[in-house]
């Protein structure tokens, strides 16, 4: 049994004529007759009395009545989904990774909510792995995080490409350079975020493949960029940091030579998420709030986090 067969028996009840019912359904008369007969065989009852004039049987009237209800419910569901796609109203749970939340959300969230009073967010700062789990179990509606995730259950919508910068203390050689070549990095004096942060994975990917190994006395791991910056400001080594987390004009900030490493920042939702207009509006609000050079550039080198 399928919806098409239900449409055929309703049309046949309306027109009481196989040819006219077939024309109404935009199929050939033999196709309609065959599908109606197939449905009758499946149900084990006659839906129509085919003596002249054609009319439903007593059982057929009940079946046709239920078919009308089902088709109306399907129509209502389609209309609901269309409305949902075009609306951004509602309460949503938004997951954001900690290395993005304090630097990105203040740039756009208040303005977005002011323009859309029927929309509200509960924001949760979560590590990437927790976000993925909660998207899959519908505990989160959507997320802002670093991609690619390469998970078939999660839909990714890339938004921008944030440059990764060097943040160096004054007593290191990098401080004197206008731009730094990644290949010149050593792991000596490198300060990292603690385990669990996807940005730590990106730094390790850069340094594992690009940096020279070297002995160092201080192995410092922090939970925040602010702590890492404070350490560097007091001449404790260097770190890598995304551009939104620093004042790009700071004397401690150095850009890398081309191609500049970036992290891809995306919206992520479960594959069944239907609020398309919310994704569009959210992406537009973010793009409006970030520097223009965060948009994709061929000179960039995307760095994986996993």
Helices and strands as residue ranges (DSSP letters): H 3-15, H 18-25, H 29-43, E 48-49, E 55-56, H 58-86, E 90-96, H 98-115, E 119-125, H 128-136, E 142-147, E 154-168, G 173-176, E 179-180, G 182-184, E 192-193, H 198-210, E 221-222, H 225-233, E 238-242, G 243-245, E 253-256, E 260-270, H 276-289, G 292-294, E 300-302
